Amino acid sequence: MTVRDLIRFLDGWAPPALQQPYDNTGLQVGNPDAEIAGAVVALDLTHAVLDEAKAQGANVVVTHHPLLFKPVKRLAPGPGPSGLAYRLAAEGIAHVAAHTNLDAIDGGVSFALAEDLGLEDVRLLDGFAGQTVKLAVFVPESHAEAVREALAEAGAGRAGRYDACAFATPGTGTFRPLDGADPFVGTVGALERVDEIRLEAEVLRARLPQVLAAMRAAHPYEEVAFDVYPVERVSDSVGFGAIGTLPEAEAGAAFLARVAERLGERALRYAGDLARPVRRVAVCGGAGVDLAGKAMAAGADAYVTADVTYHRFFDVLDGAGRPAMLLVDALHYATERCAERLLADTLAAAFPSTTFRRTEIRTAPVKTFVA
């Protein structure tokens, strides 16, 4: 297995096209053709994580947070991204990151956070607009099922908790093969009429290239007739945040205790009424306060995220100054540490012959003092 194999898998699972404009996902430092001896998975890249990788004989570090957000002017030993990048190159260790693209997929970081908190029936909180297209392809009846299966295997036709969703309409296709053509049916120079099926399926725009490749591989025609057009609605498969329910309602104070215990964080910041029961819960790993309004609109009793500034806590107050929802800041590291588990488990399942070890280091520089 090479670093390139790892990147190809990550790109198929969490397409880079889903990353935010400010982000820098993918290969940060390293040779994509290097064979992987072993990998360490962490939330952040630090010198301690590199020490750990060396001690384990690993030559790859996979993180959620990228090392290189801004241009680096020089590589030299020392602290910060420059020093870490220098050390990666000097010691032959590759670094790969999956950041906002991993946040954006169904089953991504926020879904892992929801799982850690014990939520059930978890769904996407805020879907992206303009990320879905409709693919329509014309296939002879004899190959319609094979093409439909190929589209589904490549990721077309996914809607919420369903996959392989498609629609088929019969019709008649006409064509005339010209000189140099090698038609599957028909004769060069003669107009041909064929009973065909129009297959339609929705496709995530980021996955369209792999779906088209699968379609062409399964289709018998040398010139495949197909259309791609946008679907003007919010996606139910890519976006930020997640929302679900607790098995039973519990008081706000009990819910805070749940969050603290399950995320391993002793001190939480919050706004809201702890006497009100909590059942429906929204979450967003990392800095997700901008989704507080979406959480309230979705009927959440509580919203767990991080990096909430002072004035944003006022966002959950209604016109009379009463809290409409419990807003919990569980700190950035605690709400995204689940990304380590998500990455390590997924990669280990995809590449069982390669070792992916989750770091034993708490990479967050922030610590909490409790008087």
N, C-alpha and C positions, 0 to 999 in steps of 0.2 A: 504494500500500500504506500502511495506517495502523498505528499502534501497536496498535489493537484487533485488526487482522488477525494481527499477530504474536502477541498474547496468545492469540487463539483457536487458532492452530496449536500453540503450546506446550502449551495446556491439553489438546488432543487427543492430543498425543504423550506428554506426561508429566502425567497428570491431577492437578490440585491436591489431590484427595481422598487422594492417596497421601503427601502431605507429613506429617511428624511434627508432633505437637501444638505443639511449641515453635517451629515454623518460620513463615516469612512469605514464601511464594513469590508470584510474580506481579508486578503493577505496583507499584513502590515510589514513584516520583514521576513526574508527567507527565500530559499530556493524551492520553487514549486515542484521540481522533479526529484527532490530528496526523498528517500525512503524513510518512513516513520518507524522509529525504534520504540516509541512510546510517547504518550501525551499526558499533560497535566491540564485540567480544566479549572478555571478560576473566574471570579467576577471581574477582577482587575489584574493587570500585570504589574508586579512589583519585584524588587530585587530578591525578596524572600521567596517569592514563587519561582524565580529563576534558580535560586539555590536548591529549592526542593526538586525542580525538574532535573537538575544536574545530578543530585544525589540518587535519583531513581533511574538515571540513564535515559531519560526522556529527551527527545530533540524537537518537540513541538509543544507550544502552549496555546490552548484555545480559551478565549475569554469572551465575555459579553461586552464589556467596555473596550473600545479600541484604544490602542496606545497613541496613534497619530491622528489627532483631530485638526491640528494646525500645521502649516509647513515648518519643517525643522531646518534651520540654517547651517547646523554643523553637527557632526557626530563625534562625541568625545566622552571619555569616562566621567561619571558624575551622576547627580540625581536628575529626576525628571525624564520626560520622553526621550531627549537626546541621549542621555546616558544609558537608558534601557535599550534603545535601538542599537547603540554602539555595541553593547554587551551581547545582544542577540546575534548580531552579525559576526562579532569576534568569536563567539563560542559555538556558532553553527546551530543555533536554535531558531526555529521558525515560529512566527506568531500569527495566528488567524483569529479574527473577531467576527461575531454575529451580534449586531446591536439592534438598531431600530427595526431592521427587517425581521429579527426574531421576536421583537415586541409585537409586530403587526399581524402575525399569522394566527389563525385559529389553532389553539393548542400551544401558543407561545408563552412568554414569560408571565403575563397576567393570569393566564389559565393555570400555570404552575403555582402561582401565589394563591389563587382561589382554592386549589387542591390542598395546599398547606394549611389553609384556614378551615378546611372541612366543609366547603360549600358544595352544593349539589345542583344539578341541572344548570350548569354554567354555560353562558352564551356571551357573544361579543357585546361590548357596551357601546362602542362608537365606530360604526363602519365607515370606511373610506368611500368617497364618491369618485366616479370616473375610473374605477379599477376593473370593471367587468366589460367583456365584449361578448357578442353572440356570433358563433361560428355556424355557418350553414354550408354543407358540402353535398354535392350531387353524386350518388353512387349507384351502379347497377344493382338490381335486386339481389343478384347472386352473392355480392360482397358487402351488403349493407350491414349485416350483423357483425362481420369481422371488423369493419371500420368503426362501428359503434363501440365495440369492445375496446379497440385501440384508443379511441378518444377518451373513454372512461379511465382506462389504465394510466393514461398520461395526465389525468387530472381535470378533464373537462366534465361539465355536468354536475358540479358539486353545489348544493344549496342547503345551507344550514346543516342539519343532521342527516342529510341524504347525499348519496353520490350516484353516478351513472344516470343522471337525469337527462333525458333527450326527448325529442319529438320527431316523428317520421311522417312524411307526406309523400304519397305516390304521384308519379307523373311521367311524362315522356320527354326524354332528352334527344336532341338532334345534333348531328355534327357531320362534317365531310372531311375525312383524312386527306391531306395534301401530300405531294411528293416528298419523300424522305420520312414520312410518318410510319410508325410501327404500331398500328391500332390493336387494342385488346379485342375489340369486335369491329366488324365492318371491313370495307375494301377501299383502298386508296382511290380517290376520285369519285366515289359514290356516296350520296347522302344516306346517312344511317339514322334510324329511329330505334331507341332503346328504352325499355321500361326501367325507370330509375327511381330512387328514393332520395328525397331531400331530407337529410339529417341535420337537426339543429341542436345545439348545446351551448350553454353559457361557459365562458372560460375566463379565469382570472388573467388580466392583461399580462401580468408578469410571467405567466406560465404558457402564453400563447406560442412561443417558438418551439417548445418541446411538444406541445399538442399538435402543431402543424407537421412537425417531423414524423410523429407517430401516425398521423392521418395519411401522409404521403407513402409511408412504408407499407400500410395495409391496403391502400387503394390500388386497383388493378390498372387504372389508366395512366399513360405516360404524361398527359396533361390533365391535372385535376382541376375541376371547376368548383370554386368555393367563394364565399363572401364572408367578410368580417365587418361588423358594424357595432358601434358603441351601445351600451345599455345605460340609460340615464336614470340610475337609481343607486341608492346607497348599498354597498356590499354587505352581505351577511357572513363573509368568510375572511375578510382582512380589515384591520382597523386597530384601535387601541382600547385597552381596558377590557374587563370582563364583569359579568354580573351573575349571581346565583343566589341560592337560599341555604340557610342553615337547616339542619334536620328538624330543629324545634326553635321557637322564639326564645330569646334570653334577654335579660335586662342589660342596659348599656354597660353597666359596670362589669357584669360577667363577660360581655363581649370584649371589652378592653383587656380583661384578664386572659381571654382566649388568644387574642392577638399577641400579647406580650409573651405568653408561654410558647405558642407555636412558632413565633418568629425569633425567639431568643433575645428579645429586647426588653430591658428592665424599665425603661422610661418612655412613655408615649405622650405626644402632644395631641390635644383634641379640642373640639368645640361641639357642644350639644348637651342634651339632657340625658343623663345616665339612668334616669328612671324610666325612660321610654323603652319599650321592647324593640329588639332587633331581630329580624328574620331575613329580610331581603338585603343582600350586601353586594356592593360594587367595589372593585379593586382596580388598581393600576400600579404595576411595579415601577419604581423610580418617580421622577417628577411628573405627576399627573394631575395637579390641582386644576388645570384647565378643563378637566372632564367632570368637575364637581356638579356643574349644571346638568350635564347629561345624566349623571347618577341620580340626581333629584327627579328629573323628568321621567326616568325609568322606574321610579317608585322605590328607590333604595332607602332603607332605614339607616344605613351606615355606609360610608365610603372610606376605604383604606388606601392611602398612597403615601407620598413622601415629598420633602422639600417645600412644604407649605409655608409661605411667608406670612407675617403677622396679619396684614390687611386682608389676605385671602380667606382667613377664617371667618370674616364677616359675610362671605358669600353664601353661607348656609343659613343665615338669619332671614326670616320673612319680614313683611312690611311692618309688623308690630315688634320686631326685634327678638322674636322667639326662634330658636333653632328648628329648622325644618328637617334636619338630618344630622346624624352624628358624623363629623369629619375627623378622621384619625390620621395623624402624621406619624407613621411607624419608622421613619428614617430610611434613607436611600438604600443602604446596604442590606438592611433587614428585609425590605420588600423585593429586592432583586437577587438575593443570595440563592433563591430557588432556581435561577438561571444556571447555576453550576450543576445542580441535579438534572435539570432538563437536558442540558448539553451532554453531560457525561453518560446518562442512561441512553439517550437517543443514539449517540455515536457508538457506544459499546454494542448496542443491538444491531446497528448497521454494519459494523466491522468487528465481528467477534474474535478475529485472530489478532487484533491490535488492542493494546492496553490503554484505556482512558481512565486515569485516576483523578478523582475530585480532590482539589487542594485541601490540606488540613490547616491552612493559614487563614486567619481572619484578615482580609486585605484592606478593610476600611480603616482610614487613618483617624476617623472620628470615634471618640469614646464618650460615654455618658457618666457624669458624676452625680451620684444620688446621695444627698446629705442625710 
